[in-house]
Amino acid sequence: MESHWQSKSRRQGNFAWAATNDYIVFTHDLDFGAILAATGANRPSVFQVRVQDVLPESIASHVITAFAKFREELLSGAIVTLDLNRSKVRILPI
């Protein structure tokens, strides 16, 4: 079983890789936003899904709409937070 610290280290490694390779982190985990806030980094962009039902058929249309709406912000560096009632964006660094 993976400990909390092993899991956290793995997330930070994934985060660094995404920043280096200009990827967007798509996650249900709030730790990525916390890492951005703690470090003041401006990369990578993070797309957080804050819903209980994360099955693709339940959220796909909401995700596609939010990606289209915030495309430029995500390319420049941002955190997009999506729930089923709304989506919001914060420009990096925060």
Biotite code that builds the C-alpha atoms (Angstrom):
import biotite.structure as struc

atoms = struc.array([
    struc.Atom([0.000, 0.000, 0.000], chain_id="A", res_id=1, res_name="MET", atom_name="CA", element="C"),
    struc.Atom([1.305, 3.457, -0.923], chain_id="A", res_id=2, res_name="GLU", atom_name="CA", element="C"),
    struc.Atom([1.801, 5.924, 1.937], chain_id="A", res_id=3, res_name="SER", atom_name="CA", element="C"),
    struc.Atom([0.498, 9.488, 1.844], chain_id="A", res_id=4, res_name="HIS", atom_name="CA", element="C"),
    struc.Atom([4.037, 10.849, 1.346], chain_id="A", res_id=5, res_name="TRP", atom_name="CA", element="C"),
    struc.Atom([4.798, 8.423, -1.499], chain_id="A", res_id=6, res_name="GLN", atom_name="CA", element="C"),
    struc.Atom([1.565, 9.452, -3.171], chain_id="A", res_id=7, res_name="SER", atom_name="CA", element="C"),
    struc.Atom([2.351, 13.149, -2.658], chain_id="A", res_id=8, res_name="LYS", atom_name="CA", element="C"),
    struc.Atom([5.860, 12.716, -4.086], chain_id="A", res_id=9, res_name="SER", atom_name="CA", element="C"),
    struc.Atom([4.445, 10.954, -7.149], chain_id="A", res_id=10, res_name="ARG", atom_name="CA", element="C"),
    struc.Atom([1.936, 13.792, -7.698], chain_id="A", res_id=11, res_name="ARG", atom_name="CA", element="C"),
    struc.Atom([4.715, 16.377, -7.480], chain_id="A", res_id=12, res_name="GLN", atom_name="CA", element="C"),
    struc.Atom([6.763, 14.390, -10.010], chain_id="A", res_id=13, res_name="GLY", atom_name="CA", element="C"),
    struc.Atom([3.811, 14.252, -12.392], chain_id="A", res_id=14, res_name="ASN", atom_name="CA", element="C"),
    struc.Atom([3.263, 17.951, -11.851], chain_id="A", res_id=15, res_name="PHE", atom_name="CA", element="C"),
    struc.Atom([6.888, 18.801, -12.696], chain_id="A", res_id=16, res_name="ALA", atom_name="CA", element="C"),
    struc.Atom([6.774, 16.600, -15.801], chain_id="A", res_id=17, res_name="TRP", atom_name="CA", element="C"),
    struc.Atom([3.581, 18.324, -17.010], chain_id="A", res_id=18, res_name="ALA", atom_name="CA", element="C"),
    struc.Atom([5.166, 21.754, -16.494], chain_id="A", res_id=19, res_name="ALA", atom_name="CA", element="C"),
    struc.Atom([8.348, 20.781, -18.350], chain_id="A", res_id=20, res_name="THR", atom_name="CA", element="C"),
    struc.Atom([6.452, 19.230, -21.265], chain_id="A", res_id=21, res_name="ASN", atom_name="CA", element="C"),
    struc.Atom([3.742, 21.912, -21.485], chain_id="A", res_id=22, res_name="ASP", atom_name="CA", element="C"),
    struc.Atom([0.842, 19.616, -20.597], chain_id="A", res_id=23, res_name="TYR", atom_name="CA", element="C"),
    struc.Atom([-2.392, 20.432, -18.759], chain_id="A", res_id=24, res_name="ILE", atom_name="CA", element="C"),
    struc.Atom([-3.066, 18.437, -15.595], chain_id="A", res_id=25, res_name="VAL", atom_name="CA", element="C"),
    struc.Atom([-6.645, 17.094, -15.622], chain_id="A", res_id=26, res_name="PHE", atom_name="CA", element="C"),
    struc.Atom([-7.585, 16.017, -12.118], chain_id="A", res_id=27, res_name="THR", atom_name="CA", element="C"),
    struc.Atom([-10.184, 15.375, -9.454], chain_id="A", res_id=28, res_name="HIS", atom_name="CA", element="C"),
    struc.Atom([-7.438, 15.858, -6.827], chain_id="A", res_id=29, res_name="ASP", atom_name="CA", element="C"),
    struc.Atom([-7.207, 19.298, -5.179], chain_id="A", res_id=30, res_name="LEU", atom_name="CA", element="C"),
    struc.Atom([-3.503, 18.861, -4.324], chain_id="A", res_id=31, res_name="ASP", atom_name="CA", element="C"),
    struc.Atom([-2.376, 20.190, -7.706], chain_id="A", res_id=32, res_name="PHE", atom_name="CA", element="C"),
    struc.Atom([-4.043, 23.545, -7.075], chain_id="A", res_id=33, res_name="GLY", atom_name="CA", element="C"),
    struc.Atom([-2.474, 23.615, -3.615], chain_id="A", res_id=34, res_name="ALA", atom_name="CA", element="C"),
    struc.Atom([0.973, 22.972, -5.115], chain_id="A", res_id=35, res_name="ILE", atom_name="CA", element="C"),
    struc.Atom([0.496, 25.890, -7.518], chain_id="A", res_id=36, res_name="LEU", atom_name="CA", element="C"),
    struc.Atom([-0.589, 28.176, -4.694], chain_id="A", res_id=37, res_name="ALA", atom_name="CA", element="C"),
    struc.Atom([2.314, 27.135, -2.455], chain_id="A", res_id=38, res_name="ALA", atom_name="CA", element="C"),
    struc.Atom([4.993, 27.471, -5.136], chain_id="A", res_id=39, res_name="THR", atom_name="CA", element="C"),
    struc.Atom([3.715, 30.479, -7.072], chain_id="A", res_id=40, res_name="GLY", atom_name="CA", element="C"),
    struc.Atom([4.374, 28.555, -10.296], chain_id="A", res_id=41, res_name="ALA", atom_name="CA", element="C"),
    struc.Atom([2.871, 29.671, -13.592], chain_id="A", res_id=42, res_name="ASN", atom_name="CA", element="C"),
    struc.Atom([2.916, 26.185, -15.152], chain_id="A", res_id=43, res_name="ARG", atom_name="CA", element="C"),
    struc.Atom([1.395, 23.719, -15.692], chain_id="A", res_id=44, res_name="PRO", atom_name="CA", element="C"),
    struc.Atom([-2.223, 24.639, -16.149], chain_id="A", res_id=45, res_name="SER", atom_name="CA", element="C"),
    struc.Atom([-4.605, 22.561, -14.044], chain_id="A", res_id=46, res_name="VAL", atom_name="CA", element="C"),
    struc.Atom([-8.164, 21.551, -14.897], chain_id="A", res_id=47, res_name="PHE", atom_name="CA", element="C"),
    struc.Atom([-9.912, 20.463, -11.675], chain_id="A", res_id=48, res_name="GLN", atom_name="CA", element="C"),
    struc.Atom([-13.172, 18.534, -11.796], chain_id="A", res_id=49, res_name="VAL", atom_name="CA", element="C"),
    struc.Atom([-15.134, 18.995, -8.573], chain_id="A", res_id=50, res_name="ARG", atom_name="CA", element="C"),
    struc.Atom([-18.075, 16.644, -8.986], chain_id="A", res_id=51, res_name="VAL", atom_name="CA", element="C"),
    struc.Atom([-18.997, 13.357, -7.323], chain_id="A", res_id=52, res_name="GLN", atom_name="CA", element="C"),
    struc.Atom([-19.740, 11.451, -10.515], chain_id="A", res_id=53, res_name="ASP", atom_name="CA", element="C"),
    struc.Atom([-16.613, 11.619, -12.672], chain_id="A", res_id=54, res_name="VAL", atom_name="CA", element="C"),
    struc.Atom([-17.730, 9.050, -15.230], chain_id="A", res_id=55, res_name="LEU", atom_name="CA", element="C"),
    struc.Atom([-17.072, 10.350, -18.750], chain_id="A", res_id=56, res_name="PRO", atom_name="CA", element="C"),
    struc.Atom([-20.709, 10.087, -19.784], chain_id="A", res_id=57, res_name="GLU", atom_name="CA", element="C"),
    struc.Atom([-21.681, 12.288, -16.825], chain_id="A", res_id=58, res_name="SER", atom_name="CA", element="C"),
    struc.Atom([-19.162, 15.102, -17.282], chain_id="A", res_id=59, res_name="ILE", atom_name="CA", element="C"),
    struc.Atom([-17.984, 15.012, -20.917], chain_id="A", res_id=60, res_name="ALA", atom_name="CA", element="C"),
    struc.Atom([-20.174, 17.825, -22.235], chain_id="A", res_id=61, res_name="SER", atom_name="CA", element="C"),
    struc.Atom([-19.308, 20.052, -19.250], chain_id="A", res_id=62, res_name="HIS", atom_name="CA", element="C"),
    struc.Atom([-15.580, 19.387, -19.681], chain_id="A", res_id=63, res_name="VAL", atom_name="CA", element="C"),
    struc.Atom([-15.648, 20.078, -23.422], chain_id="A", res_id=64, res_name="ILE", atom_name="CA", element="C"),
    struc.Atom([-17.556, 23.325, -22.893], chain_id="A", res_id=65, res_name="THR", atom_name="CA", element="C"),
    struc.Atom([-15.164, 24.526, -20.175], chain_id="A", res_id=66, res_name="ALA", atom_name="CA", element="C"),
    struc.Atom([-12.068, 23.578, -22.208], chain_id="A", res_id=67, res_name="PHE", atom_name="CA", element="C"),
    struc.Atom([-13.405, 25.574, -25.147], chain_id="A", res_id=68, res_name="ALA", atom_name="CA", element="C"),
    struc.Atom([-14.407, 28.528, -22.964], chain_id="A", res_id=69, res_name="LYS", atom_name="CA", element="C"),
    struc.Atom([-11.017, 28.743, -21.200], chain_id="A", res_id=70, res_name="PHE", atom_name="CA", element="C"),
    struc.Atom([-8.734, 27.522, -23.996], chain_id="A", res_id=71, res_name="ARG", atom_name="CA", element="C"),
    struc.Atom([-6.543, 30.621, -24.143], chain_id="A", res_id=72, res_name="GLU", atom_name="CA", element="C"),
    struc.Atom([-6.203, 30.825, -20.370], chain_id="A", res_id=73, res_name="GLU", atom_name="CA", element="C"),
    struc.Atom([-5.192, 27.163, -20.152], chain_id="A", res_id=74, res_name="LEU", atom_name="CA", element="C"),
    struc.Atom([-2.583, 27.662, -22.875], chain_id="A", res_id=75, res_name="LEU", atom_name="CA", element="C"),
    struc.Atom([-1.171, 30.678, -21.005], chain_id="A", res_id=76, res_name="SER", atom_name="CA", element="C"),
    struc.Atom([-1.253, 29.168, -17.501], chain_id="A", res_id=77, res_name="GLY", atom_name="CA", element="C"),
    struc.Atom([-4.385, 28.869, -15.373], chain_id="A", res_id=78, res_name="ALA", atom_name="CA", element="C"),
    struc.Atom([-6.429, 26.767, -12.998], chain_id="A", res_id=79, res_name="ILE", atom_name="CA", element="C"),
    struc.Atom([-9.901, 25.939, -14.267], chain_id="A", res_id=80, res_name="VAL", atom_name="CA", element="C"),
    struc.Atom([-12.333, 24.555, -11.710], chain_id="A", res_id=81, res_name="THR", atom_name="CA", element="C"),
    struc.Atom([-15.437, 22.791, -12.970], chain_id="A", res_id=82, res_name="LEU", atom_name="CA", element="C"),
    struc.Atom([-18.552, 21.721, -11.146], chain_id="A", res_id=83, res_name="ASP", atom_name="CA", element="C"),
    struc.Atom([-21.875, 20.956, -12.759], chain_id="A", res_id=84, res_name="LEU", atom_name="CA", element="C"),
    struc.Atom([-23.318, 24.406, -12.038], chain_id="A", res_id=85, res_name="ASN", atom_name="CA", element="C"),
    struc.Atom([-20.421, 26.569, -13.196], chain_id="A", res_id=86, res_name="ARG", atom_name="CA", element="C"),
    struc.Atom([-16.791, 26.785, -14.135], chain_id="A", res_id=87, res_name="SER", atom_name="CA", element="C"),
    struc.Atom([-14.249, 29.394, -13.132], chain_id="A", res_id=88, res_name="LYS", atom_name="CA", element="C"),
    struc.Atom([-10.693, 30.301, -14.029], chain_id="A", res_id=89, res_name="VAL", atom_name="CA", element="C"),
    struc.Atom([-7.751, 31.720, -12.075], chain_id="A", res_id=90, res_name="ARG", atom_name="CA", element="C"),
    struc.Atom([-4.745, 32.985, -13.991], chain_id="A", res_id=91, res_name="ILE", atom_name="CA", element="C"),
    struc.Atom([-1.335, 31.760, -12.816], chain_id="A", res_id=92, res_name="LEU", atom_name="CA", element="C"),
    struc.Atom([0.617, 32.475, -10.746], chain_id="A", res_id=93, res_name="PRO", atom_name="CA", element="C"),
    struc.Atom([-1.723, 32.636, -7.756], chain_id="A", res_id=94, res_name="ILE", atom_name="CA", element="C"),
])
